[in-house]
């Protein structure tokens, strides 16, 4: 499988996970539990309702897996900087997709 397809699929998975947690019906029990535990104004409450925030955390978890799956090494600081750059780009694309889908759905 070409590397760009792998990156695209992982980015789409991050977008889906972000939407699932932040606004989909299936994620509602998680959001309600967080509100019950942390209150309406807690930072974690904000986090689980924010697709931009969730996509950041999911991207930083997914980028090292992509790097490993692509067969790249862990030899020096440039590798870690590339992983961070991939995570940031992945987060931006994923959160833009989520925001666009929420605008389409009203």
C-alpha positions as CSV (number, residue, x, y, z in Angstrom):
1,X,0.0,0.0,0.0
2,X,1.4,3.4,-0.9
3,X,2.5,5.5,2.1
4,X,0.2,8.4,1.3
5,X,-2.8,6.0,1.4
6,X,-1.7,4.9,4.9
7,X,-1.4,8.5,6.0
8,X,-4.8,9.4,4.5
9,X,-6.5,6.4,6.3
10,X,-5.0,7.2,9.6
11,X,-5.9,10.9,9.2
12,X,-9.5,9.9,8.4
13,X,-9.6,7.6,11.4
14,X,-8.4,10.5,13.6
15,X,-11.2,12.7,12.1
16,X,-13.8,10.0,12.8
17,X,-12.6,9.4,16.4
18,X,-12.7,13.2,17.0
19,X,-16.2,13.5,15.9
20,X,-17.2,10.3,17.6
21,X,-16.0,11.6,21.0
22,X,-16.9,15.2,20.7
23,X,-20.4,15.2,19.1
24,X,-21.8,11.9,18.0
25,X,-24.6,10.2,19.8
26,X,-22.5,7.2,20.6
27,X,-20.0,9.4,22.5
28,X,-22.7,11.0,24.6
29,X,-22.4,8.7,27.6
30,X,-18.7,9.6,27.8
31,X,-19.4,13.3,27.6
32,X,-22.1,13.0,30.2
33,X,-19.8,11.1,32.6
34,X,-17.1,13.7,32.2
35,X,-19.6,16.6,32.9
36,X,-20.9,14.7,35.9
37,X,-17.4,14.2,37.3
38,X,-15.8,17.6,36.4
39,X,-18.8,20.0,36.1
40,X,-19.9,22.1,33.2
41,X,-16.8,24.4,33.3
42,X,-14.0,21.9,33.8
43,X,-11.0,21.7,31.5
44,X,-11.6,18.1,30.7
45,X,-15.3,18.8,30.0
46,X,-14.1,21.4,27.4
47,X,-11.7,18.9,26.0
48,X,-14.2,16.1,25.3
49,X,-16.5,18.7,23.6
50,X,-13.8,20.2,21.4
51,X,-13.1,18.4,18.2
52,X,-10.0,20.5,17.6
53,X,-8.6,19.4,21.0
54,X,-9.5,15.8,20.6
55,X,-8.0,15.6,17.1
56,X,-4.7,16.9,18.5
57,X,-4.5,14.2,21.2
58,X,-5.5,11.5,18.8
59,X,-3.0,12.7,16.2
60,X,-0.2,12.7,18.6
61,X,-1.1,9.1,19.5
62,X,-1.5,8.0,15.9
63,X,1.5,9.7,14.3
64,X,4.1,7.4,15.9
65,X,2.1,4.4,14.7
66,X,2.1,5.8,11.2
67,X,5.9,6.4,11.4
68,X,6.5,2.8,12.6
69,X,4.0,1.4,10.0
70,X,5.8,3.3,7.2
71,X,9.1,1.6,8.2
72,X,11.0,4.7,9.3
73,X,13.5,4.6,12.0
74,X,13.9,6.3,15.4
75,X,17.5,7.3,14.9
76,X,17.8,11.0,15.7
77,X,15.9,14.2,16.6
78,X,14.8,14.7,13.0
79,X,12.7,11.6,13.2
80,X,10.9,12.9,16.3
81,X,10.4,16.3,14.7
82,X,8.9,14.7,11.6
83,X,6.5,12.7,13.9
84,X,5.5,16.0,15.5
85,X,5.0,17.6,12.1
86,X,2.9,14.7,10.9
87,X,0.8,14.8,14.0
88,X,0.2,18.6,13.7
89,X,-0.7,18.2,10.0
90,X,-2.9,15.2,10.7
91,X,-4.7,17.1,13.5
92,X,-5.3,20.1,11.3
93,X,-6.8,18.1,8.4
94,X,-8.9,15.9,10.8
95,X,-10.3,18.9,12.7
96,X,-11.1,20.7,9.5
97,X,-12.9,17.7,8.2
98,X,-14.9,17.5,11.5
99,X,-15.7,21.2,11.5
100,X,-16.9,21.0,7.9
101,X,-19.1,17.9,8.5
102,X,-20.7,19.7,11.5
103,X,-21.4,22.7,9.4
104,X,-23.1,20.5,6.8
105,X,-25.1,18.7,9.4
106,X,-26.3,22.0,10.9
